[in-house]
Amino acid sequence: MKSIQLLVITILSITLSISSQAQKVWTLEDCINYAIENNITVKREELSADAADKAHFQSLMELLPNANTTGNHYINSGKTLNTETYTYEDQTYQGGRFNISSELTIFNGLQNFNTIRKNKLDLLAQLESVEKVKNDITLNVATSYLQILLNKELRDNAQQQIDITIKQIEKTKTLYEIGNASKGDLLQIQSQAAGEKAALTDAENNLKISYLDLVQLLYLEDPNNFDIVIPEILDITLGNNITTVNDVYNDALAFLPEIKSAELYLKSSEMNLAISYGSISPSLTFGYQYQSRYNELATNIADPGSNYPYLEQIGDNASQAIYLALRIPLFNNWRTGNSINQAKISLNDAGLFLDLQKQNLYKDIQLVKTQAIASLDRYKANLEAVKAMEEAFRYTEQKYQVGLVDILEYNTAKNQLNKSNSDLAQAKYEYIFRTKILEFYRGEQITL
């Protein structure tokens, strides 16, 4: 009985889980967050940041002294020199030696400290690269999200047109039956309905494709159970002034990760040049060394006839040394000079790259600002056009009902109204998206 209850509970849990997943409706924020969390490029950039972090950690560890040990055990056979007695021996014997050493770099032209600074800058730059990828994903998701809203509005508009035409077909049939409309009028409006049904099919397919585009950005497997939140009517306040290019640009310089990353790489290149200059400086190293040896043929001078164990030999033969090593580079086939020249080239290139990023940013802001103004102008023009076309269509429809205009004139007025509505929707979403980009450049999150 308990097993049956457990089975029923499990099935209900799975059913409720599937149902909750199917009923999930995604907001723009949900889509952006999910896309960032599951994007492969983001994960790869984060791995690169982890690698940069490990490189920075290793440069810190280079300040510590190193410690190494070496050892060997050998078997000599035949006539060989016995280094214990400095006589030749013609027999097989064993021996060995080992060494423990440690060195600490006291000065090397500040290369270690500059390497730490460089790797820290590289780490910060890579973290900005992660943010750059996230920003790209945010804009891509927002574009797809708004494309769905636009295509949905165009689909709804197409549906409204076919609904109007279907009603008009019924009215035309009635007029034809009582003799107030010709057979040609009826055929013409039925043909209009067929064309509008095809347009509706295209609009529905475009909507499905836009949903698929967003689903693919989110790395979801099944687009069938995916739906988004349709926000309240997105109104455009015509009196709002669009922010100036310079205001957006100045804010973006302090915010956008591609600019901050380029600035950090420029500083990193400066550190790289300092490291290259450090290689021509003398270096000073403090060291310690301990070594000893043993040999099967060795004899104890204090007691020549006794056995001489290896451990006693190691203690008797041990030696230690503490030293300061000064290295002065004189000539190394011009490698150091060439390294300095290469670092200068990289520094100049990093400066040019930063300038290029700033130029591209300014151009992008100029373009988006121009597109926003143009789309606002189109929206205003189409808004007036829609008002005029609605009035004209109502007037034409009334005249058609009493037979004062033919079906061709009626369809022309209807098609013009439909086109004006489509143009208005496209201009509206174009303006919304461009203004959202300008806001994003100023450090604001994209929301609807």
Secondary structure as GFF3:
##gff-version 3
##sequence-region A 1 448
A	DSSP	alpha_helix	2	23	.	.	.	ID=ss1
A	DSSP	alpha_helix	28	38	.	.	.	ID=ss2
A	DSSP	alpha_helix	40	61	.	.	.	ID=ss3
A	DSSP	beta_strand	66	76	.	.	.	ID=ss4
A	DSSP	beta_strand	79	82	.	.	.	ID=ss5
A	DSSP	beta_strand	87	90	.	.	.	ID=ss6
A	DSSP	beta_strand	93	107	.	.	.	ID=ss7
A	DSSP	alpha_helix	111	177	.	.	.	ID=ss8
A	DSSP	alpha_helix	183	217	.	.	.	ID=ss9
A	DSSP	alpha_helix	245	255	.	.	.	ID=ss10
A	DSSP	alpha_helix	257	278	.	.	.	ID=ss11
A	DSSP	beta_strand	283	295	.	.	.	ID=ss12
A	DSSP	alpha_helix	310	317	.	.	.	ID=ss13
A	DSSP	beta_strand	319	327	.	.	.	ID=ss14
A	DSSP	alpha_helix	335	401	.	.	.	ID=ss15
A	DSSP	alpha_helix	407	441	.	.	.	ID=ss16
###
